[in-house]
Amino acid sequence: MAKNFIIVGTQRTGSSAFAEMIGFHPRIACGWEWTNIVPWWKKIAVAKKALNGEFDDLPSDEMRHMKSICNENSEWIGYRRLFRSSDKWIGDPRYSPALWLDRFEEHLNWIAHTPDLHIIHLIRMDNIAWLKSKFLSKVTKTYVGKKYPDNVSVRIPIREAIARIRSKMWVDCKLSNLEESNPYMAVNYEDFLANKVGVVSDALKFLGCDPDLIRDKADSGRKRQSKGDVSRAIENYEQLHRKLDEQGLLFFNMERDCSR
């Protein structure tokens, strides 16, 4: 029976590119966001079956993808499970209806009670760059590795930005607690951007796989959606930067922010 892993985190953290590079390894069958459109009450059950190699309950595109890449050489089967960072919550991010629909707490409980399930946690540290990605993708309807249109900028509402960042940080702190129950590896998105092959090699070693088998894939895979100056893409950049700086929300620091 294959061993299992899940790539977890919030949306817009580079998980598509990371998962694709992991999946270049011949011993790994890495799925997409298997349960993204699965009804909330079925998400965990469907994921459990698929991790056991039973893909028929997955959405059709996901099922075809897994059946095309999973074979007798697949020692690992895994997928991405990303959680939403909504601004729609009152009092505490844990009360977000989006996280309830994501079954976030139930996923944490399932994972913690499956101690051989390996967790790779993708974390984006630069919150203002993350906001840019969130809003540009929403405005342009551009996702999954497609380049954002040139000369597009967005105005980001301050209150919404703060609420989304607090939700993102809360989710990442809760996910980091899986280190206590599961084989766990944290991956900083910024480190991945700076050294894709090195970071993916470390992740493959975490899974006990030979990283040399993907060396020829160094220049393959998805490209960044945007390489431009963040300040030029956000119309109210100075105001947003100032407000986030005042509240200590410009950058996520796990040790600092998860100890509060």
N, C-alpha and C positions, 0 to 999 in steps of 0.2 A: 504494500500500500504506500502511495506517495505521502511525503511529508507536506505540511501546509504552512503558508505564511499569508499575512495580510499587510498591505501598505495602507496605513491610516494617516489621517490629518484633516485639515480643512480644505475647502476648494481653492483653486488658483495657487497651488504650491509647487507646480512643476511635476506633479505625479505622473502625467501622461508620458513625458520624456523619460523619467526615471524608470517607470514600469516597462517601457519599450526596451530600454537598454538591459534591464534585468532579464527580459524575455529573450534577448539574443542568445543567452546561454542555452546550449542543447539539452541540459538537464532540467530546465525550468519551463513550465507552462504558466505564463502570467496572463491572467485575464484582465479585462477592462473593469468598469464599474458595474459589476454583475447586477446588483440589486437597485440601481438608481431609479428605475421606473417600476420596480416590483412593488405591489401594495404593501403598506407599512406592516401589516400583520403577518406577511409571508417572508419578509426580508431575511431573517436569520435562518429559518427552515430551508429556504432555497439555497442560501450560501452554504449551509452545512452539507447538503446533498452534493453540491457542485465541488466542494473541497474533497469529497469522497470519490470524485470522478463521474458523478451522475449529473449530466448537464442538461437533460431534457426539460427541466422546469425553468431554465434561464430564458430571458427574452431571446427571440429568434436570432438576432445578430450575434449576441453573446454566445449562444449555444453553438452556432456555426463556427465562430472563431475558436472556441475551446476545442471542439472536435477536430479542427484542422491543425492545431498545434500540440495537442496532448497525444503522446504515443508511449510505446513500451520503454523509451529512454527517459521519460519524464519522472525524475525523482522528487520534484517539488511541483505542487499546484498552489497557486495563489491568485489574489485579485486585489483591487483597490476598493477601500471603503472610506469615502470622504464625507465629512459632516458639515452642515451648513452653519454659517456664522451670521445669523439674522440679527437685524436691529429691532425686531418685534419682540420685546420682552420687558417685563416690569419687575423691578426690584433686584433680580438676579438673572444672569444668562441661563441658568438651569431651567427657568420657566419659559423658555422659548418654545412656542408651538412647533417651530421647524425641527428642533431637536427631538421633540416628542414624536413627530412623524418619522424622523430618522431612526427612532428607537435607540437613541444614543446610550442611555443607561443600561438598556437590555443588552446591547452589544458589549459594553464594558463587562457586564456580569458573565456573559457567555465566554468571552475571551479569557477572563481571569480564571474561569473554571475549566479551561482547556489549556493546561500548562505546557503542552508541547507545541502549541500554536505560536509560530515565530512572528514578531511584530516589527515592522519597519515604519518608523514614525517620521513623516516629512514635516518639517517646521520652517515656515518663512519668517525670518527675523525682522526684516525691514517692513514695518506696517504701512508706511505711506506708499511704498512701491506696490505692496499687495493691494491697497485700495485702488491704485491706478489700474491694476490688472482687472480687479473686480468690475469697476465701472466702465472701463473701455470695452471689455468683453460683452457687458450688458447692453451698452449703447450701440455697438457695431454688430452684435450677434456673431462675433468671431470667437470660435473656441477650438480646442484640440490642435494646437500647433500652427494654425493659420496666422499669418502676419496681420497685425492691425493695419487698417488703412492709414496712409500717410496724412499728416496735417489734421488729425482728429484730436480734439481735446474735450475734457469733461469738467463740469463743475460738481464738486462733491459736497453734499450737505454736511455741515460740521457735526450736528447732533447724531445723524445717522452714522457717520464715520466712527465716532467715539463708541457708539453702541455696538457696531459691527466688530471693531477691534477688541472690545471687552469680551464679546462672545467668542471670538477666535482664540484669545488668550486663555479663556476659561476652558474651552474644549481641549486645547493643547496641554494644559496643566493636568486635566483629568486623564488624557491619554498617556501622559508621561508616567502616571502611577502604575501602568501595566508592567513597568520594569520590575515591580515587586512580585509579580506572579508568572511572568512569561519571559522567554528569551526575547530581548528587546534591544533595538538599535535606533537611536535618534539620528536623523540626517538633516542638516541645515540646507535649505534651498540655496542659500548664497554660496555655500561650499560646493554644492553640486554644480552651480553655474561656473565657478572658477576652475573646477577640476572634475569634469564628468567621469572620466575613466577611473580616476583614483577613488572617487566616492563610490562608484558602482563596484569597483574591485573590492573595496572594504565590505560592501553589502553582500557580495558573493561569498567572501570568506566567512561572513557571519552565518551564511546558509550552508557552509561547508563545501562550496563549489570552487573549482579552479578558475580564477579570473583570467588566466592567459587565453582561455578559449573565446574571449570577446575582444581581444586586443585589436583585431582587424576591423572592428566595428566602431572604432573611436570617432570617426567622422560621420557615422550613420545616425539615423534617428531624427526626431523632431527638432526643429530649430526654434529659437526664442521668438515669441510673438512680437516683441518690441525691444529695441536696444537704445531708444532715444532717452533724452534727459527727462526725468520724471517731472521736473518743475514746468517743462513746456507742455506736458500733456494734461496738467491740472490747472484749470483757469484760476482757481482761488488757492493756489499752492501756498503762498506766503501766509495767508490767514489760517489755512489748515495746518501747516507746519507749526505755527506758533501755538495754536490751541492744543495740538497733540503733545508738543514739547512741554507745555505748562502742566499737563496731566501725566507726564512720564510715559507716553504711549507711542513714541516714535519707533522704538525698537522693542522687540520681545526678548527678554532674558529669562530663561527657564528657572535658573537658580533664584533669581531675585523675585520674579513675578509669581512663581508657584509657591513661594513660602509665605505669601501674604495671608 
